Structures are given as structure tokens and as C-alpha cells.
Amino acid sequence: MAKIDFDGPILEIDNLSISFFTRLREIPAVMDFSVTVQPGEAVGLVGESGCGKSTVALGVMQDLGRNGAIVGGSIKYKGRDLSQMSDEELRDLRGNEIAMIYQEPMASLNPAMKIGKQLMEVPMIHEGISEAEAYNRALEVVTDVKMPDPERILKSYPHQLSGGQQQRIVIAMALMSKPSLLILDEPTTALDVTVEAAVVQLVKDLGRKYGTSMLFISHNLGLVLETCDRICVMYSGEAVETGEIKDVFDKMRHPYTQALFRSIPLPGADKNARPLVAIPGNFPLPHERPDGCNFGPRCDYFQSGLCDAVDRIPMQDIDGDTRHRSRCARIDAIDWNAPPEAGNKTESTRPGDVVLKMDNLKKYYHVAANALFGSSGDMKVVKANETLSFEARESETLAIVGESGCGKSTFAKVLMGLETATDGDILLDNQAIGNTPIAERDTKTVANIQMVFQNPFDTLNPSMTVGRQIIRALEIFGIGDSDADRHERMLKLLDLVKLPREFSTRMPRQLSGGQKQRVGIARAFAGDARIVVADEPVSALDVSVQAAVTDLLMEIQREHKTTLLFISHDLSIVRYLSDRVMVMYLGHVVELGTTDQVFAPPYHPYTEALLSAVPIADTKIKKEHIVLEGDVPSAMNPPSGCPFQTRCRWKSQVEGGLCERDVPPIRTLDGGHQIKCHLPDDKLASMTPVIQVDAAE
């Protein structure tokens, strides 16, 4: 099918309403939604889970399933109403003119088909081109997405690629027919921050190269700032604010947009002096939306009789800004320049005695060299953790950061007793536990080290009530003299995590993601844990819920003097809540220091690249742009010398091939700041800040 030439907007969504029909009722998912995407423009669609972002994307693809239907308004692509097209016309359009990139790359790839064949299918089906021509185009696009050795990649199966490489192939597949419109639905959520930075840069470059318009769906405001020209903020099925990026970020004119920004940790936020402000209340269910403004019940500026009038509040233009609009009944009455109300200040906690000590911890695995075909043949050693040494004190938050495969979770497993150390030791209150598996640990040791997991959905038993799951933990830890005792303690634990006591009789399916994570935290603190390992505890949650959960962890820590080991790849949240930071790369600790030390030069070259990769939702921030080439090397086949030398931009500053030959020693700089690097002192001293606030703004 030939591409349609058109002068007007590529995509025009006008007063769109989409509903899903169940046996009980009609559920309105999107209402009165309008957005326009001009040629070559990237528009970001942001909001919390359940606000209707993905439903809009599926509406554009005309893929709402049997239960979904467009019940009002229109979606026009290059001037043509998509709902008026035949199935055959839509088939020609999808993949050829409009392409979509999904959140989970493996859901878009056929595991039994080589990458080259999957890519070549797209133009052969849509454009009828020859196999040779399709192969050349696949080679060109795989080169464009910066894959190493494109010819080998085309001969590979999806499982032979890393997550970041799989996502690049999905992007390549979407670009095979050079579409006019690219819809990206949270395309980087499952990726490491360094890979995310490379993929985002790639999408921007390819958008310019191919002149593609983009609808970028994300809950990450920093990512939208770096990727898009315009933004549309959604709340509960409606667009509440839309405009140019700079207008919306710097001159927001809707209370929800303002509340979103107050709940994310921008530079300058401080857990004690300037804590985040979580959005009060909960997101309304689609069939329980209030009259008037959907955000009304959670809004600081709510006015009865106006904000809850029966009629829906319309979008209105904002004077002085092009295409900046907001859906707020009190837009002229609110002082938008008033300083935000600060959260409740708290006293900073003083770290106490050393609770946990790691001493030259090593964890190696022995695996078959060809792990795919069993254990016959040569064995290889995977060095998951290599000489980890650090201390953690009472009431302290130690953040552990690094990409997937750096050894963060392996270290957590050894600490929990799910694995035993190969060498070195772990001391809990001066008692060695590194070689004691969990089955052989006494009840007190098990209760003292607890974990809050990344995905709250997978960690609760779906057939057990919330109260029963907490009581079960109390029984295992031997806490309470009777059932009545344990029941009372369970209710107090619900109070601790700020959940209503009536939730004790609810099943997990009746809870939101944030509420499930709170149950997980209550269970972790059931035995008065000394150490809580929080493994990416907020990455699966919406930004507004993240603020509430991190605030809750801090509050419990202050009350119980808990040591918190916070595993994360989100350096914004690490900067906000950690006292010290440990940076890991390929099993090694490459940098360790206070948060201020790690976030200011001199950096380890890997830390520098990590900081550069973090998307920050602030137009005043200027960052040095460092994109790491290549993926994290395999722990089964690590590089010689420094583990980071294959991706390091400073390597040429070190003479005599030292980086390729020797593992660097740990150097202790001023204030106990540790860096594992061969760079000479004068080079380290010459490093400049990666993140700067632009004083000119």
C-alpha cells in the first residue's frame, strides 16, 4: 500500500470517549479526550496507571477487543476517520503507516523465529518487496538501532539477546516500513537506566531521520521532558492539561499536574528538610467517578458547589501560551506562583552502631559452559559478587545501585540466606551468618533480616486474606502468646503502614498496587526486623504512590531504628532517601560514599554515566550527555582488568594498558569516599558535575 501524502495533522483525536462493556455495566475508560499530533512532532501522554493512556493507544490502533467500543468523538489519521475504515484498510495501515512499540519486548517477538526473518516479514507483507530488498532494509535498520554485528544479530533468536537488545529489535521492527506515526507504550520501563538513555536517544534520532511523528506513553515525566515536544496529562480518563513541554513544566495550570510534580524527587528534595508530598486519597474507579472534576476529592483547591457541579468541566485555553489548555474550574482563582506547601519536616536520624558488616564477600556459581544443553562438558565460573566489603549502621539507609546483572540481587540472596557465600563473611551484630542457609538460621535471625520485593502482585498469596498473611508471618517468627495477641499485633501493623483496619478481611485482588506493597512492608516488619532489604520496592508503583511508600519506609525507619538496604536503579529516589550509596558493576563495588560524595565529582566513570542517564523532570537542569556504548558484559565471560574498561570513555587517559590488564585497587579519597579506578589523581580532580542547575533560567 502506498503511503498517503497529507499536509495537516498526522493524528487528530477529537472529544474521544471509549467504554468497556461488562455483564453488569458500561465502564467509561476515556471521556471527552482530545489531542493532536503534527507531522514530525512527539507528544507525551502521562498519568497514573488506569488513567486511560493505553486505552487511547489501542483506540488509535482500533484494537479494543470484543468488550471495548468508541462511544463518542473521532480518531482521524491524516484526515481519515479510522472508525470508517474497513478491516482490510486497517490491516494495511497497521505496521505500515502506524506502528506500536509495547512495554514488554518479548511479547512482540516470536521466540521460534530468527530476528532477520521477523524483520523481513514486515515490508514483504505490507509492501510486497523482494526477500533480498527486505534483507538489506533489515540490515540498515538494525544498524540504525546501533546493534553490534548486525549480520550476526539477524541470524540470532530473541532469547540470545539481552533485554535492551530485544527492545531495540522491536523498535527496528516498528521502523521497517518507515511509518508516519509511532506509538510507544512505556517502551523503556523494563530497561536499565543506561540502556533507557541509549534507547531514548535512539528514538529521538530515528524520529528526526525518518520524519516520524510519535505518541509517547509514559508515567516518567523526566523521560517525556527529554523525548517530547508537547505533553498531555491524563487523570481518570480525561485530559486535564496539555501544552508545550516548557509551558506545562514551568507554568502548570492544573492541580493534578502540580501534585504530580510535588510527589517526585527532583534535585533539592530532602527527606528531612523538604520531604515529598504524596497525593492524598486514591484514584477513583471508572464507575465511581465524582460529579464535576474527577480530581476534586483529592484536590487542595476544591470548592464545593463549583468543582462538584453535575456538568463536566470543559478544557479551556490559557492566555499567552500556544496550545496550552487546562480542565480546571478555579484556574483564575488559584495563585499558581505560590510556593508549594512543604511536607512535615523531620529530624534527621543519626546512624548508630554497625549492625551489618560484609567482609570480602564472594559469591561464585559453577555452570555448564553450554548451559542450554545440560551440565555435560566444561564448567565455567560466574563471579556474581567479587570481594564486597562495607558496613551498614542502625537507622541508616544504604542504597545499592547498578544495572541488571551487576550482582545486587545475588548479594541480597546471600544476606537473606537463600544462597551461601563462596568466600568472605557476613556479620550480623558480630555473628557470622554468610555460610548459614535460611533453613538452618534461628527464628530471630530470620526475623531480623526481611525483604520488601519489587512486585507487590507476586509476593502475596491470592487465596489468603491480608490479615491472615500478616498473622502467618507472626506465627513463623514466634511472636505473640495467643491468636488474640497476634490478631491485635496484626491490626497495629496495619496502623503502622497506614492501611485501614478493615483491610484485614480483604483479599489481595481487592487492593491497589500501592496498598499491596504496604501489606508487604507490614509483613516485613512483623518480627521487628533489624535490617530490611528493599529490592526496587517502588519501581512497579505510580509516582504519586511512590512518594507515599518511600515516606512510609522512612517513618517506620525513624520509629524502629531499622537499617534499610535500598536496591534501586532510580538514582533520583536514591539521592532523595539514602544516607550512603554503593555503586556496583559486574559483581564489583566500584564506588562507595555518602550520597553527597557519590553525586558530586570526582566520580567513578561508571557512576558518571549512570548520573548522566537519569531523566530529570526539571527544565532548569542541564546534564552532560554520556551514552554508554555496548551492554553490560556477561559475568560468565567478564573482561580482563577493570570490569568497566570495555565501556569506559576515560580509558585512554590511563597509560600502559593498565585498565585492560589489572583490576584497579580501591582508593580512599577525602572523607572515606572509595573509588575503584586506575585514573590518576589529577584526572579525577578535573571531573566536572554531570548535573547542573542552569542559573540563567
Secondary structure by P-SEA (a helix, b strand, c coil): ccbbbbccccbbbcbbbbbbbccccccccccbbbbbbcccbbbbbbbcccccaaaaaaaaacccccccccccccccccccccccccaaaaaaaccccbbbbcccccccccccccaaaaaaaaaaaaccccaaaaaaaaaaaaaaacccaaaaaaacccccccaaaaaaaaaaaaacccccbbbbccccccccaaaaaaaaaaaaaaaaaabbbbbcccccaaaaaacccbbbbbccccccccccccccccccccaaaaaaaaaccccccccccbbbbcccbbbbccccccccccccccccccccccccccccbbbbbbcccccccccccccccccccccccccccccccccccccbbbcbbbbbbbbbcccccccccbbbbbcccccccccccccbbbbbbbcccccaaaaaaaaaccccccccccccccccccccccccccaaaaaabbbbcccccccccccccaaaaaaaaaaaacccccaaaaaaaaaaaaaaacccccccccccccccaaaaaaaaaaaaacccccccccccccccccaaaaaaaaaaaaaaaaacbbbbbcccccaaaaaccccbbbbbccccccccccaaaaacccccaaaaaaaaacccccccccccbbbbcccccccccccccccccccccccccccccccccccccccccccbbbbbccccaaaaaaccccccccccc
